[in-house]
Structures are given as structure tokens and as C-alpha cells.
Amino acid sequence: MLKPILHQIGTKRVVLASGSPRRQELIQNLGISDVQLCPSTFEENLDPSQYSFSDYVAMTALGKVREVYERLSKDDATKRPDVVIGADTMVTMDGQMY
């Protein structure tokens, strides 16, 4: 899936909006060897009742990406990331999000 663009991504500053070494390893296993961890300070306080399960997870990940990108971009334009990857997980049981 990423093979056609891996050579391009390899020349970019890639940041993972996470502090998880395991998520970093997963990204590296995709073929993106140089990815920087940057934990997000996004407050995960979205109201689950306003979203479907997948939308809730996607919106939380997007919030993390936006926070990290904005924070890194305002400090120094030369350190602005080219790509910010965000991820989130959610546990559900019997249709209830936890």
C-alpha cells in the first residue's frame, strides 16, 4: 500500500502524535524508518454520545494530529513536520464505548 510513496516519505519529517514506542515500531514496520515520537496534549474529552464508534476514534486521532502539528509549527517553522500521524484506540463492550 505504501510502497509507491515510501521513497518520498523517507525524505520528509514524519512525526507520530504519540509517546508509544509500540506505535512507533508499528509505523517503522510499514517501512517508515525515521519517525519521531511527540506525545499529544490533546484533551480527550469528546462526548461519545455525539459520535459513532469509528467517528469518535477518528476525531480523537485528528485532535491529536492538529495539536502536535500546531505546537511544532509555531515553535520554529524549520521544524514544522511534513507528515503527522495520529492514532487512537477504543474499547467497546455490548455497544458501549469505554
C-alpha positions as CSV (number, residue, x, y, z in Angstrom):
1,M,0.0,0.0,0.0
2,L,2.8,2.5,0.9
3,K,5.4,1.1,-1.4
4,P,4.8,3.6,-4.2
5,I,5.4,6.6,-1.9
6,L,7.9,5.2,0.7
7,H,10.8,6.9,-1.1
8,Q,9.0,10.2,-0.8
9,I,8.0,9.8,2.8
10,G,11.6,8.9,3.6
11,T,12.7,12.4,2.7
12,K,10.1,14.1,4.9
13,R,9.9,14.9,8.6
14,V,7.4,12.4,9.9
15,V,6.0,12.8,13.5
16,L,3.9,10.3,15.3
17,A,1.4,12.2,17.6
18,S,2.1,9.6,20.4
19,G,4.6,8.7,23.0
20,S,4.1,5.0,22.4
21,P,7.2,3.1,21.4
22,R,4.9,0.3,20.2
23,R,3.1,2.6,17.8
24,Q,6.4,3.9,16.6
25,E,7.5,0.3,16.0
26,L,4.3,-0.4,14.0
27,I,5.0,2.6,11.8
28,Q,8.6,1.5,11.3
29,N,7.4,-1.9,10.3
30,L,5.4,-0.3,7.5
31,G,8.7,0.9,6.1
32,I,8.9,4.4,7.5
33,S,12.2,4.1,9.4
34,D,12.7,7.7,10.7
35,V,9.6,8.7,12.7
36,Q,9.8,11.0,15.7
37,L,7.6,10.5,18.7
38,C,5.8,13.5,20.0
39,P,3.1,12.9,22.6
40,S,0.0,14.9,22.1
41,T,-1.5,17.1,24.8
42,F,-4.9,17.0,23.2
43,E,-7.6,16.7,25.9
44,E,-9.6,13.6,25.1
45,N,-12.9,14.9,26.3
46,L,-15.2,14.4,23.3
47,D,-18.7,13.3,24.1
48,P,-19.0,9.7,22.9
49,S,-22.8,10.1,22.6
50,Q,-22.2,12.6,19.7
51,Y,-20.3,10.2,17.6
52,S,-20.4,6.7,16.1
53,F,-17.6,4.5,17.4
54,S,-15.4,5.0,14.3
55,D,-16.0,8.7,14.1
56,Y,-15.1,9.1,17.8
57,V,-11.8,7.3,17.3
58,A,-11.1,9.3,14.1
59,M,-11.9,12.6,15.7
60,T,-9.7,11.9,18.7
61,A,-6.8,11.0,16.4
62,L,-7.4,14.1,14.4
63,G,-7.4,16.2,17.5
64,K,-4.0,14.7,18.5
65,V,-2.6,15.4,15.0
66,R,-3.8,19.0,15.0
67,E,-2.4,19.7,18.4
68,V,1.0,18.3,17.6
69,Y,1.2,20.0,14.2
70,E,0.3,23.4,15.6
71,R,2.6,23.1,18.6
72,L,5.6,22.0,16.5
73,S,4.9,24.6,13.7
74,K,4.7,27.6,16.0
75,D,7.9,27.0,17.8
76,D,10.1,27.1,14.7
77,A,8.9,27.0,11.0
78,T,12.1,25.0,10.1
79,K,11.0,22.2,12.5
80,R,7.4,22.0,11.0
81,P,6.6,18.4,10.4
82,D,5.8,17.4,6.8
83,V,3.6,14.5,8.0
84,V,1.9,13.9,11.4
85,I,0.4,10.5,12.0
86,G,-2.3,10.2,14.7
87,A,-3.9,7.1,16.1
88,D,-6.3,6.2,18.8
89,T,-7.9,3.1,20.2
90,M,-11.2,2.5,21.9
91,V,-12.6,-0.3,23.9
92,T,-16.3,-1.3,23.5
93,M,-18.5,-3.9,25.0
94,D,-22.1,-4.5,24.2
95,G,-22.2,-1.3,22.1
96,Q,-20.9,0.8,25.0
97,M,-17.7,2.9,24.5
98,Y,-15.2,2.9,27.4
